[in-house]
Each structure stands twice: as C-alpha cells, then as structure tokens.
Amino acid sequence: MSFELNLTTEELEKRTNKDFLIRKPMLEKDAEEYNNLADGDKEALKHLVKAANYANLVYMKQDNVLNIPFKNYLEEEIKKGNKAAELTKILFDAQLGIIGIDSESKPVILLKGAKVLDGKAFYPNDLSKEEFHTILKNMLKDGKKEEVQAILNQRSIVKREGNGLKAFDYTVEFKEEFECIAKELEMAAKTSTNKDFNEYLLLQAKALRENNPMSDAQADKKWATLQDTPLEFTISREQYADLLTGTVIEDEELKLLLEQNDITAISKDSIGIRVGIVNKKGTEDLLKVKAYLPLMAENMPLKEKYEQNISSEEDNLQTMVDVDIVSLRGDEGSYRGGITIAQNLPNNDKLSLTIGGGRRNVYHRQVRTSNSPEALERRKKRLDATLDKELHKFYNPEADHWFTIGHENVHSLGPKSGTEALGKYKNIIEENKADMGSLALLDCLTNAGVYTQEEKNQILVTFGANCFLKAKPEMSQAHRVRTVMQAYFFIKEGAISVNNEGVININIEKMIPAARKMLTEIIEVQLSQNFNRGEKYINDYFKWTDDIEKVSAKLKEIDKSLNGMLVTPLADLLSEG
C-alpha cells in the first residue's frame, strides 16, 4: 500500500523541534522505584509492559483503519533513508495515529487525504451520521433488536453487511492481540508477589478471551479493590473518542424506536493501558482524603434528588493510588494536545458497578510533576505575562494536584445514571461537574481540616490562572471545551477578570460561590436526561470572548509548544527482555 505524507519537511522539522514537541519523561532505566522492587515483581513488570504494547495495536486499530499500514509504510521508508518519513514517525508515535490534535486545537494530519471521522474505526469510514440513523431505524422496524443492541454497545466494532450493519465484539475483532495480552498477564501472575494483584491479572486475562461482559465486570470489580500492591496495571476503557454513537438520540424517530425497544446507546470504549509502580508515600497522602468522601457526598447540591456512587452513611468502595509511571499506551498514551494525569474508573456505564463493585482513582506522578528547566521557565513566563503580580504568592503547581484529587473524587458523586441521554455532550458535562465539585466542596474540606486556608487559596488561584487555553477547542475535546465554559462563567460571575493587557485577576471570595452555582446547574442538566437541555447548556457557556482571546494571544506568544511525546526509557528496556 502506497501513502503520501501530508506535512512538508519544513512543517515536520518545526513540529518535532524541542520547542514545539515537549518531552514527558516517565521512569528512567535506573529508577530507584524499580530497583527497590522484589525480583518477582521486576520479572512481572516485563510482561506487563509487553502486554501494554499489544494493547497499543488494538487502540491504533480502533482509532483509524490506516494507522497500522501507515506505521509499517513509515518504517520501510525510514530504512530507505527517507528523512520526512523519520520525522513523521516521531509525530505518529507521539499522537499514536495518523490524525491528532495540537495544543492550539488544530488537527495534525500526517497522511494526505485522511479525514477526521466521528466514528473513528469503530464504524465504517464511509458511514455518515444520516445513513447510520436510517440503517438503525430500518433494522428496528425489521425486528432486529438484538443486532441493534450489539451495534450500540461499548465493546463492538461495526461493519457493513449488505444494506445493514453488523457488530463484532472486541474479543472477536481483536482476538489475536487479546490472546497475546492474556498470555503476558498470566506470565506476570506467576512471578508477581501480590496475591490480590495476581488474582486480578488472571481475571483480566479470562475477560480478554471471552465474549462475556460479566467477565469484564468481575475483572473490574477486583481491580477496584486493589490498594496495597507493588505494581499497577490497568486496561482503561473510556469513551471520549467515539462521537457517532451518541448522535442516535438526535433523530427523534430513532430515539423513540430505541426507547420502545429498551435500548440505551453507549459510546465505544477506546482501549488504554497503564503500567506502573505504586508510590507508597503519595498513596498515603491520597488516602487521607478518602475518609471525607461521605462528607463530600453530603455537601453535593440537590443530593436528595439522585443516587450517587458514594454514600454519606456507609463504607464506600473506593480505592486510591499514586503511581510512578513505567508506560502509558493506547488511549492513555496518545498525546493529542495533552495527556491524562489521573483517572476515576470504572465509569458509570460499566457492569461492575451494578454487581457490587467499587471505583478506583489512579494518579500519574510523572505526568503531573515536570520540573525540567524548560518546564519551569515556561511556567514562570506564563505567570509573569498573564497573572496579576499580587496573586503569584498563591500559585502553587502542587495545588493543581490537590484540585485533581477533588476532581477525580467528584466523578463518584452526583447522579450515577441517566447521563447517556445527553448524547455527545455527556462527557463535557461530566468533566465540568468534576471540576466544579472540586472547587465547590473546598470550604467543607477546609473546615474539616483537609486543607488550610492558605492551601484553599492556592487551589483557587492556581485553578483560575490555568483556566485559559491557547486556542478555542473543537467540540470533540471534552476536557478543553469545559475549560472555556468555566472561564466564561467565572468572568460572568465576577470571580475572574481580565484587563486590557490580558492579565488575569481573581476574586478569591467569589470563586467557591460561583463554582457551586455552576455545579448546581450541571446537576440539574444531568437530572433532566434531556439532550436539548444539555445542548443549550453547552451553547450558553461555550463562548470565546474578547477577554479569553486576550489571554490566549499572550499564551501563544510565550509558549510555542504544540504537542508532546512520552519518553519511556524503563519500559523500552523491559520490552527487550
């Protein structure tokens, strides 16, 4: 298969330059965290890294049908001395695919002619939204309820079959890769020193071989209990990439047919992998917050109107770990304008939560702690250019971690069902809820002694200073869209202001009331289970104003970076073993 590169050599040289492509280092070959492991855990880690590499292939196949052929083409061209192919491969490996997006929300398309697809490779490349809806309506009218259920679940690849569509479970579509992952997990379980972790690995290996959602649920349920393990291994399954499945509720006739057939459309899972070593000190700090989860649940707005995952009265099934990262692959490691710093899983659509399973928060130390001279210089320039000098004393990068802890915990609070009705806006609204909950609950946590008044102020100022982007994002960027919404809302409420020079000022006293007001609105939207109300909510606040543009222009002046890439020396070494 022949391909044509899309970017000029000049553009490739620019985008791969260290000023434009940030390097994010994970654990080094001689990391103390690795050296301190028992020999059995070191051996297990080799297999977990190899399992992650197989899962990476699954993610690339889910993302674009041409990713693997294009990757092979680049590798052959590099052997021939093709410099442009070599530079393209750097970007391909960074964003893990032909198409990514940079920090200025511009698509980075490496293959000429490739197009951004709402359905990624979960659906046929030539399937439009309108045809998709028509086919589903015809199938339902023909009594093909089970076939449509399979098409609209989170673990299927959909292909054309005659005039219709047919779903193939992940365990069928990715049988070869899943078998390789399962074997590596079984080998890791033979040497890993932790009994609970080994039990999870074997359950996960079993789930990869069976077309049975309950097997996934059992693995998820066990994973969510892991607290005192030396190693970390996660197969994450999140739904931000699939923007096609959720559109079914936009067609009124189709929506009615789905309701009549008791079918809930759930967006497709993108496969991600995390491999790491649990950091005991960081984990101990996280667990101090766990005791206050019932207090947080009790202080959520409108709590009497919904059931939430965390109870204010009983012991809660939630574990938390801080992890030194060896490898992030697949959806976890695709650097597309940013990279995940923490997760709260399983998500509400997962079966494990209905069979008594809990949730687990995992934090990525190496992603959040970047203290390279380049990173420190970028931070200083940003603060000097965009934040009022009187507020510099409150800016603390560690406060962003405290805020993230709140964010991940709030994912377990608020309505735990019904949000699928918000369609393509579900993820934006949920991420916005987690952010606003983290701020809105600060007073009750400060009064309880979790944070000092100084630390509370640091969280508020650091959040406000970071509440601006270099460019207006696309609607597909859930995390970034909600940031714009927040900047607009806080400015509207008088909690944040921007002067003519693009310098941010923050009224600390107004921040928490504004956050609580926005949080209440968000929960009302989630409770409405109404797509149109969700769409109106997004449109009301997703506004790129002159004030936001002033800060954006300054950010682009002082920070030339467009994307990033993970550097994984320890994982690379273990892959060879």
C-alpha positions in Angstrom: 0.0 0.0 0.0 1.4 3.4 -1.0 0.9 6.6 1.0 1.7 10.3 0.6 2.9 12.3 3.5 0.8 15.3 4.3 3.2 17.7 6.1 6.0 19.5 4.4 9.6 18.9 5.6 9.6 22.4 6.9 6.5 21.8 9.0 7.8 18.4 10.2 11.1 20.0 11.3 9.2 22.7 13.2 6.7 20.3 14.9 9.5 17.9 16.0 11.7 20.6 17.3 12.1 20.5 21.1 10.5 23.9 21.5 7.3 22.7 19.8 7.3 19.0 20.8 7.6 18.7 24.6 9.2 15.5 26.0 7.4 14.0 29.0 9.9 11.5 30.8 8.5 8.5 32.6 10.6 6.3 34.9 14.3 6.0 34.0 16.1 2.7 33.5 17.9 3.0 36.8 14.9 4.4 38.7 15.0 3.8 42.5 11.4 2.8 42.4 12.2 0.0 40.0 15.4 -1.1 41.8 13.5 -1.4 45.1 11.1 -4.0 43.7 11.3 -7.6 44.5 12.8 -9.8 41.8 9.4 -11.4 41.1 7.8 -8.0 40.6 10.6 -6.9 38.3 10.0 -10.0 36.1 6.2 -9.4 36.2 6.8 -5.8 35.1 8.4 -7.1 31.8 5.3 -9.0 30.9 3.0 -6.1 31.8 5.0 -3.8 29.5 4.7 -6.3 26.7 1.0 -6.6 27.3 0.7 -2.8 27.0 2.5 -2.9 23.7 0.0 -5.4 22.3 -2.9 -3.3 23.6 -1.3 -0.3 21.8 -2.0 -2.1 18.5 -5.7 -2.5 19.5 -6.0 1.2 20.2 -4.5 2.1 16.8 -6.9 -0.2 15.0 -9.8 1.4 16.9 -8.6 4.9 16.0 -8.1 4.6 12.3 -8.1 1.6 9.9 -5.0 3.0 8.2 -2.9 3.5 11.3 -1.1 0.2 11.2 -0.5 0.1 7.4 0.8 3.7 7.6 3.1 2.9 10.5 4.5 0.0 8.5 5.0 2.2 5.5 6.9 4.8 7.5 9.2 2.2 8.9 10.0 0.9 5.4 10.7 4.4 4.2 12.9 5.2 7.1 15.1 2.1 6.2 15.5 3.8 2.8 16.8 7.0 4.4 13.6 9.0 3.9 14.1 11.9 6.4 10.5 13.2 6.1 9.2 9.7 7.0 11.5 9.7 10.0 10.1 13.0 11.3 6.6 11.9 10.5 7.1 8.7 12.6 8.1 10.9 15.6 4.8 12.7 15.4 2.9 9.4 14.7 4.4 7.8 17.8 3.6 10.9 19.9 -0.1 11.1 19.0 -0.4 7.3 18.2 -2.1 7.7 14.9 -2.4 9.4 11.5 -4.7 12.1 12.9 -4.2 14.0 16.2 -4.8 17.5 17.5 -2.3 20.0 18.9 -2.5 22.4 21.9 -3.9 25.1 19.6 -6.8 22.8 18.7 -5.6 22.3 15.1 -5.7 18.9 13.5 -2.4 17.2 12.9 -2.9 15.0 9.8 0.1 13.0 8.8 -1.4 11.2 5.8 -2.5 13.2 2.8 -6.3 12.7 2.2 -7.0 11.4 5.7 -10.1 12.9 7.3 -11.3 13.3 10.9 -14.1 10.8 11.5 -16.6 11.0 14.3 -16.9 7.2 14.3 -13.1 6.6 14.2 -12.6 3.0 13.2 -15.4 1.8 15.4 -17.7 2.3 12.3 -17.1 2.1 8.5 -15.2 5.1 7.2 -17.8 6.0 4.7 -20.8 5.8 7.1 -22.4 9.3 7.6 -24.5 10.2 10.6 -27.6 10.3 8.5 -27.1 6.9 6.9 -26.2 5.4 10.3 -29.6 6.6 11.7 -31.5 5.4 8.7 -30.0 1.9 8.8 -30.7 1.6 12.6 -34.3 2.7 12.1 -34.8 0.1 9.3 -33.2 -2.6 11.4 -35.5 -1.9 14.3 -38.6 -1.8 12.1 -37.5 -5.2 10.8 -37.4 -6.6 14.4 -33.6 -6.7 14.7 -33.5 -5.5 18.2 -30.6 -7.7 19.4 -28.5 -6.7 16.4 -29.0 -3.0 17.1 -28.2 -3.6 20.8 -24.9 -5.1 19.8 -24.2 -2.2 17.4 -24.8 0.4 20.1 -22.9 -1.2 23.0 -19.5 0.0 24.2 -17.4 -3.1 23.1 -18.1 -3.7 19.4 -16.6 -2.9 16.1 -19.3 -2.2 13.5 -19.0 -3.2 9.8 -21.3 -3.2 6.8 -23.3 -6.3 5.9 -25.4 -5.9 2.8 -27.6 -2.9 3.3 -27.2 -3.1 7.0 -24.6 -3.1 9.8 -23.2 -5.9 11.9 -21.4 -5.7 15.2 -18.3 -7.7 16.2 -17.3 -8.0 19.9 -13.8 -6.8 20.8 -12.9 -10.3 21.8 -13.7 -11.4 18.2 -12.3 -8.4 16.3 -9.0 -8.3 18.3 -8.7 -11.9 19.2 -5.1 -12.2 18.2 -4.0 -9.1 20.2 -6.2 -10.0 23.2 -4.7 -13.5 23.3 -1.2 -12.1 23.4 -2.1 -9.7 26.2 -3.8 -12.5 28.2 -0.7 -14.7 27.9 1.5 -11.9 29.2 -0.8 -11.3 32.1 -0.7 -14.9 33.0 3.1 -15.0 33.0 3.2 -11.8 35.1 0.9 -13.5 37.6 3.4 -16.4 38.0 6.1 -14.1 39.5 4.3 -11.1 40.9 4.5 -11.1 44.7 1.0 -9.8 45.5 -1.9 -12.4 45.7 -4.7 -9.9 45.1 -2.9 -8.4 42.1 -2.3 -11.8 40.6 -6.0 -12.7 41.0 -6.9 -9.5 39.1 -4.4 -10.3 36.3 -5.9 -13.8 35.8 -9.5 -12.4 35.8 -8.4 -9.8 33.3 -6.8 -12.5 31.1 -10.0 -14.5 31.2 -12.1 -11.5 30.2 -9.9 -10.9 27.2 -10.7 -14.3 25.9 -14.5 -14.4 26.5 -17.3 -12.6 24.7 -18.9 -12.0 28.0 -19.4 -8.6 29.6 -19.7 -10.3 33.0 -16.1 -11.4 32.8 -15.1 -7.8 32.3 -17.2 -6.9 35.3 -15.5 -9.4 37.5 -12.1 -8.2 36.5 -13.2 -4.5 37.0 -14.6 -5.4 40.4 -11.4 -7.0 41.6 -9.2 -4.2 40.1 -11.2 -1.6 42.0 -10.3 -3.3 45.3 -6.5 -3.1 44.8 -4.9 -0.9 47.3 -1.7 -2.3 48.7 0.0 -3.7 45.6 3.6 -3.0 44.5 2.6 -2.9 40.8 -0.1 -1.1 38.8 -1.7 -2.4 35.6 -4.9 -1.0 34.1 -6.8 -1.7 31.0 -8.8 1.5 30.8 -11.9 1.8 28.7 -13.2 5.3 28.1 -15.5 6.8 25.5 -14.3 10.3 24.6 -13.2 9.3 21.0 -16.5 7.9 19.7 -18.7 10.9 18.7 -21.0 8.9 16.4 -22.9 6.5 18.7 -24.3 9.2 20.9 -25.9 11.0 17.9 -28.7 8.4 17.8 -30.8 10.5 20.2 -30.7 13.5 17.9 -33.0 11.7 15.5 -36.5 11.9 17.1 -37.9 8.9 15.2 -34.8 6.8 16.0 -34.8 7.9 19.7 -38.5 6.8 20.0 -37.7 3.4 18.4 -34.8 2.9 20.8 -37.0 3.7 23.8 -39.7 1.4 22.6 -37.1 -1.4 22.3 -35.5 -0.5 25.7 -32.1 0.1 24.0 -29.6 2.6 25.5 -26.9 3.7 23.2 -23.4 3.6 24.9 -20.4 5.0 23.1 -17.5 2.8 22.2 -14.6 2.1 24.6 -11.1 3.1 23.5 -8.5 0.8 24.9 -5.8 2.3 27.1 -3.1 0.8 29.2 -1.2 2.0 32.3 1.8 0.2 33.8 3.5 1.5 36.9 4.9 1.1 40.4 2.7 2.2 43.3 4.2 5.1 45.2 3.5 4.4 48.9 4.1 8.0 50.2 1.9 9.5 47.5 -0.7 6.9 48.1 -0.8 7.6 51.9 -1.4 11.3 51.2 -4.3 10.4 48.9 -5.9 8.1 51.4 -6.2 10.9 53.9 -8.9 12.3 51.7 -10.9 9.1 51.5 -12.3 9.5 55.0 -14.0 12.7 53.8 -15.9 11.2 50.8 -19.1 10.8 52.8 -18.8 14.5 53.9 -18.3 15.5 50.2 -21.4 13.4 49.2 -23.5 15.1 51.9 -22.5 18.5 50.6 -23.3 17.9 47.0 -26.2 20.1 45.6 -29.6 18.6 45.1 -28.4 15.3 46.7 -31.9 14.4 47.7 -32.9 14.1 44.0 -30.5 11.3 43.0 -28.5 8.3 44.0 -24.7 8.6 43.9 -21.9 6.1 44.0 -20.6 7.4 47.3 -22.9 7.1 50.3 -22.9 9.6 53.1 -23.7 6.9 55.6 -21.8 3.7 54.8 -18.3 2.4 54.0 -17.5 3.3 50.4 -16.0 1.0 47.8 -13.3 3.4 46.5 -9.5 2.9 46.5 -6.8 5.4 45.6 -3.2 5.0 44.5 -0.4 7.3 43.3 1.6 5.6 40.7 5.1 6.1 39.2 4.6 5.5 35.5 6.6 3.0 33.5 4.4 3.0 30.4 1.2 4.6 29.1 -0.1 3.1 25.9 -3.1 3.3 23.7 -5.7 5.8 24.8 -3.6 6.5 27.9 -0.5 7.4 25.9 -1.8 9.2 22.8 -0.5 12.7 23.3 -3.1 14.8 21.5 -2.9 18.3 22.9 -2.5 16.9 26.4 -2.1 13.7 28.4 -4.2 12.2 31.2 -2.9 13.0 34.8 -5.4 10.9 36.7 -8.5 8.6 36.3 -11.5 7.5 38.3 -12.7 4.2 36.9 -14.8 2.2 36.1 -17.2 4.7 34.5 -20.9 4.6 35.3 -21.7 2.6 32.1 -19.7 -0.4 33.3 -21.4 -3.5 34.5 -19.1 -4.0 37.6 -20.9 -1.1 39.3 -24.2 -3.0 39.2 -22.8 -6.2 40.8 -21.4 -4.5 43.9 -18.1 -3.3 42.5 -16.4 0.0 43.5 -14.3 2.6 41.9 -10.6 3.3 41.9 -8.6 6.5 41.5 -5.1 6.3 40.0 -2.8 9.3 39.7 0.1 9.7 37.3 3.1 11.1 39.1 5.4 11.6 36.1 2.7 13.3 34.1 1.9 15.9 36.7 5.5 16.5 38.0 7.6 18.1 35.3 10.4 20.0 36.9 12.7 20.3 33.9 14.4 23.7 33.4 12.3 24.1 30.3 9.1 23.4 32.1 9.9 25.7 35.0 10.9 28.5 32.5 7.6 28.1 30.6 5.6 28.3 33.9 7.5 31.5 35.0 6.9 33.2 31.7 3.2 32.3 31.8 2.7 33.7 35.3 4.7 36.9 34.6 2.7 37.5 31.4 -0.9 36.5 32.5 -1.4 36.6 36.3 -1.7 39.7 38.5 1.6 40.0 40.4 -0.3 40.2 43.8 -1.5 36.6 43.2 1.8 35.0 42.4 2.3 34.1 46.0 -0.8 31.8 45.8 0.2 30.0 42.6 1.4 26.5 43.5 1.8 23.7 41.0 1.1 21.2 43.8 -2.3 22.8 44.3 -3.2 21.6 40.8 -2.7 18.0 42.1 -4.9 18.8 45.1 -7.5 20.1 42.8 -7.2 17.0 40.6 -7.8 14.8 43.7 -11.1 16.6 44.2 -12.0 16.3 40.5 -11.5 12.5 40.5 -13.4 12.0 43.7 -16.4 14.1 42.4 -16.7 11.8 39.5 -18.1 9.4 42.1 -20.6 12.0 43.3 -23.7 13.4 41.6 -26.2 11.4 39.5 -24.8 7.9 38.7 -27.2 7.0 36.0 -29.2 8.5 33.1 -26.5 10.7 31.6 -26.4 8.7 28.4 -29.4 10.8 27.4 -27.2 13.8 27.0 -25.6 12.1 24.0 -22.4 13.7 22.6 -22.5 16.3 25.4 -22.4 13.8 28.2 -18.6 13.8 28.7 -18.2 17.6 28.6 -20.9 18.0 31.2 -19.5 15.2 33.4 -16.0 16.7 33.3 -17.4 20.1 34.1 -19.2 18.6 37.1 -16.0 17.1 38.4 -14.1 20.4 38.2 -16.8 22.5 39.8 -17.4 19.9 42.5 -13.7 20.0 43.4 -13.9 23.8 43.9 -17.4 23.9 45.4 -16.5 21.4 48.2 -13.3 23.3 49.3 -15.0 25.1 52.1 -16.3 22.0 53.8 -13.0 20.2 53.3 -11.1 23.2 54.7 -13.4 23.4 57.7 -12.8 19.7 58.2 -9.0 20.2 58.3 -8.1 18.6 55.0 -6.7 21.9 53.7 -5.5 25.1 55.4 -6.9 28.4 54.4 -3.7 29.1 52.6 -3.9 25.9 50.6 -7.5 26.6 49.7 -6.5 29.9 48.3 -3.7 28.3 46.4 -6.1 25.8 44.8 -8.5 28.6 43.8 -5.8 30.9 42.3 -3.9 28.1 40.6 -7.2 26.9 39.0 -8.1 30.4 37.9 -4.7 31.0 36.4 -4.9 27.8 34.5 -8.4 28.4 33.2 -7.4 29.7 29.9 -6.2 28.0 26.7 -4.1 28.9 23.7 -6.9 28.4 21.2 -10.6 27.7 21.1 -11.1 23.9 21.1 -13.2 21.7 19.0 -16.4 20.2 20.5 -14.7 16.8 20.4 -12.3 18.0 23.1 -14.4 17.5 26.2 -11.8 18.5 28.7 -10.9 21.7 26.8 -14.4 22.7 26.0 -15.3 22.6 29.7 -12.3 24.9 30.4 -13.6 27.6 28.1 -17.1 27.2 29.6 -15.6 27.8 33.1 -13.5 30.8 32.1 -16.6 32.4 30.6 -18.8 31.5 33.6 -16.3 32.8 36.2 -15.8 36.0 34.3 -19.6 36.5 34.0 -19.9 35.9 37.8 -17.2 38.4 38.6 -14.9 35.8 40.1 -12.3 36.3 37.4 -11.5 39.4 35.4 -9.1 40.2 32.6 -7.6 43.6 32.0 -6.8 45.3 28.6 -3.3 43.8 28.8 -4.6 40.3 29.1 -3.6 39.9 32.8 -5.9 37.8 35.0 -7.2 38.8 38.4 -9.0 36.5 40.7 -11.6 37.5 43.4 -10.9 34.6 45.8 -14.1 35.3 47.8 -16.3 34.8 44.7 -14.7 31.6 43.4 -16.4 29.0 45.5 -19.9 30.5 45.3 -19.5 30.7 41.5 -18.4 27.1 41.4 -21.3 25.9 43.5 -23.8 27.8 41.3 -22.3 26.2 38.1 -22.3 22.8 39.8 -25.9 23.1 40.7 -26.8 23.9 37.1 -24.8 21.0 35.8 -26.5 18.5 38.1 -29.9 19.9 37.0 -28.9 19.3 33.4 -27.8 15.7 34.2 -31.1 15.0 36.1 -33.1 16.3 33.2 -31.9 13.5 31.0 -32.7 15.8 28.1 -30.4 16.1 25.1 -31.8 19.6 24.1 -31.3 21.0 27.5 -27.7 19.6 27.6 -27.1 21.2 24.2 -28.5 24.6 25.3 -26.3 24.4 28.4 -23.2 23.9 26.4 -24.0 26.6 23.9 -24.9 29.1 26.6 -21.4 28.8 28.2 -19.0 27.7 25.4 -18.2 31.2 24.3 -14.8 32.5 23.2 -15.0 36.1 24.3 -12.6 39.1 23.8 -11.3 38.6 27.4 -10.5 35.0 26.7 -8.8 35.9 23.4 -6.6 38.4 25.1 -5.1 35.8 27.4 -5.0 33.3 24.6 -2.9 35.6 22.4 -0.4 36.1 25.2 -0.1 32.4 25.9 0.7 31.7 22.2 3.4 34.4 22.3 5.2 32.9 25.3 4.6 29.2 24.7 5.5 27.8 21.3 4.8 24.2 22.2 2.2 22.4 20.0 2.3 18.9 21.3 4.2 16.4 23.4 5.5 12.9 23.5 6.1 10.4 26.2 9.7 9.2 26.8 9.7 5.7 28.4 13.3 4.5 28.9 12.5 1.8 31.5 9.6 0.5 29.5 11.8 0.4 26.4 14.4 -1.6 28.3 11.9 -4.1 29.7 10.3 -4.6 26.3 13.6 -6.0 25.1 13.9 -8.5 28.0 
